[in-house]
Amino acid sequence: MKKINLAITGCMGRMGQQLIKSAKSDKRFKIVSLTENRIINKKINGIKLSLNTIESFKKANLIIDFTAPKCTFEILKISSKLKKKVVIGTTGFSKKEESLIKKYSRKISILKAGNMSLGINLLMYLTEIASKSLGDKFLSKVFEVHHKHKKDHPSGTALMLGRGIAIGKKKEFYKLIGKKYLNKKAFPYGKKINFNSLRKGEVVGEHEVAFSSGKEIITLNHEAFDRALYSEGALTAAVWLNKKKPGLYSMRDVLNFS
């Protein structure tokens, strides 16, 4: 099998470092480019770190991006010119930015996921089923915990799960977004989806979706212990995307959930 030439953006970040570690031990990949959004005079695995430029991505077949929205759009602009495939693990996009990503996917193959974990994507699938089955008599809320360094809240995964609730109800997600709490010990259910984000220590990730009728509560949850599950999921997504035509895909497509 011919190796996939891989570029990793945000290579000095937590996920960037984990991706390098996972890709090094995966025979399906050859790392050809490592980039950051600032000049760093350093080499990793003999590769000199560079900025996000056309030259940086020329040798790559595919780019994996876990950065920030502004940086992601720099990469998409370049990728569109070079016809490079992109796996996006970045979170925190606005509704307008989500639409712009969709426009880029008309020219290049993009796989975007708020979470690359098999377990989380299964949780979203189960959330859709629960939401559809329980109907409007049940109110819902989403709770998540991440490490103290995480800047965006709710997390991309929490929003992804909220979208699962909306899909189950066949309603517009952005119209169902309720209140967004940060570091609250308790928070209410609502007719709209309320979110609570807790930031503490070095927690990799915990997510819970809860439904309540007032007479009973149903919870679905997932806890991650090792960041490698995200990087390994991203690499699995990359292998899958490498064979695909332009379009916007998700982990749901990779895992073949109906």
Secondary structure, DSSP 8 states (H G I E B T S, - for coil): ---EEEEEESTTSHHHHHHHHHHHT-TTEEEEEEB-SS----EETTEE-B-S-HHHHTT-SEEEE-S-HHHHHHHHHHHHHHT-EEEE------HHHHHHHHHHTTTSEEEE-S---HHHHHHHHHHHHHHHHHGGGSEEEEEEEE-TT--SSS-HHHHHHHHHHHHHHT--HHHHEEEEEES-S----BSSEEEEEEE-TT--EEEEEEEE-SS-EEEEEEEE--THHHHHHHHHHHHHHTT--SEEE-HHHHHT--
